[in-house]
Amino acid sequence: MALEPWARVETALALLAVDPAGLKGLWLRARAGPLRDRVTLALSAIPLPARRLHPGIEDQALFGGLDLAATLAGGVAARTTGLLADPAALVLAMAERCPPGLAARLGAALDAPGHSLIALDEGDADEALPPGLADRLALFVDLEGLGWGDSQPVVPDLARLSAARAALPQVELPPDAAETLARVAATLGIASLRAPTLALAAARAGAALAGRSAVTDDDLRLACDLVYAHRALPAAAEAEPPPAEDTPPEDTLPDNLPPEPQDSDRFPEEMLVEAARAALPADLLARLAAARAARVAKGATGSGAAKAGNRRGRPLPSRAGRLGSGQRIDLVATLRAAAPWQPLRRAQAALAAGLDAGQSGGVADLSHPLSPRSPSTLPALLLRPSDIRLKRFMEMSDRVLIFAVDASGSSAMARLAETKGAVELLLAQAYARRDHVALLAFRGRAAELILPPTRSLVQTKRRLAGLPGGGATPLAHGLQMALAVGQQARARGLTPTIALMTDGRGNIALDGTANRAQAEADALQLARVIGAARLPALVIDTASRPQPALQTLARALGGTYLALPRADAHRMAVALSGALGG
């Protein structure tokens, strides 16, 4: 049977305390609060010093660097020790916001022996730990749905944990344990080769914690529960095993075949698979899979494009350069670049001034560092143009969602009402993210911009409620206006995304004639132009049956196609939010 939710938490913490380096760490998915504090308090049993990290930590803090104060005071280069210098339990807060660069650095640190990572994931349903880190951490704990009354204080048994650590190197693995765990991982749809290795480490830690000298079936089931459950594909539970190959008649078998192993010598693979499938609820597996897909999808950060600048935004590492209009010097980085060269420059300056190198000193004078001067005026700090470091920042542009809504008569009034409801639900999410929203409708003979990009939630709802329906379907005109609005938004520094909601029955060409064939050709040509302009797009098929023409249109746009024949407003809003990375 699968572990109870709180027993799962306690077991994961105990195994991590036994072998933190072998298990690599814990993915703890929970909001900040007393319940998570109760879990993190038990991490003190890990026999490694704790080091707290945040997503914006710099490389110098991780790997060490030049100690500017000590270098300037002593005249020789002095370096600091980074957080990754010695084995430690790294506690990463807001792990769902970990940037790719930091994830790669932490992943490389975990690949080397010694370190362990506790990733505190506070993300929503569409946020998740970076895949590179999630793949390296053996254990997963989700506190969602657990209340304070479902928990109890975690009091580590330090004597038992110490004995388990001492016994861990002597725990033996059965000969076919690795092969069994690899087959179970393949059955569950787990492609990572790290997962079986981590499961073996969990099984050995479980055996050592139980006081056994060899891994048993119970240890393997526990390992599959804790290591495989959150990695399994949601659809794996419904997949049927492939049919067994036909066994040839007994009289055709050769006589020299080895005897078939008895059932007592086999590990119950089916039981291991079922243990992993039953460990977590199916909806959690689906949510984790959706979050992973949203993270790697194009534009799935829920924000606009990155813009490099030197005035405001998220700080980036400084770069060498020349001071110019509007540029700002990074004083600390400049001093850090100049500090290692000071002994050599002092000697050169003293030689040029006709002095002994040991007589240098005085007040800094950066105008003529090599000009002759008296010992009292020889500068204490010599800078060169190559030392100048300039500040850089990354500013995220605002995003604008351009809703292009089919309000023609071919779209039934009920479908138009559902589309309006989906847009209204998305408006609240866009308002929370401070996104801009634009609304245009196409009906009759042309498209109309109902609302230019705005952040006004009230105004958008008012315009949306008054959107009429009826008439022909000028799909090409709708795409033409969406392209124009997107290009204008991009010129203003916004990051546009087009959401096209239509049944696909375009019948008005760009020249205004009622020519269905020409209308479809015009729409396809405009879709190619939008795709070439690299405007992210999403096509929502609101017809009662999926339309192949809209699938072709989505491919021309280079966007996503969603067929929602029977979706209500809420389901449509969820699909839109996920596809747009919101």
Helices and strands as residue ranges (DSSP letters): H 5-18, H 20-23, E 25-29, H 34-41, G 42-45, E 50-53, H 59-63, H 68-74, E 89-92, G 95-97, H 100-111, E 116-121, H 131-134, E 139-142, G 148-150, H 158-167, G 168-170, H 177-187, H 194-209, H 217-223, I 224-228, G 229-231, G 234-237, G 250-252, G 263-265, H 269-279, H 282-296, E 306-309, E 314-320, H 331-338, G 339-341, H 342-352, G 357-359, G 375-377, G 385-387, E 389-396, E 399-406, H 413-433, E 436-443, E 446-454, H 457-465, H 475-491, E 495-502, H 516-532, E 537-541, H 548-557, E 560-563, H 569-579
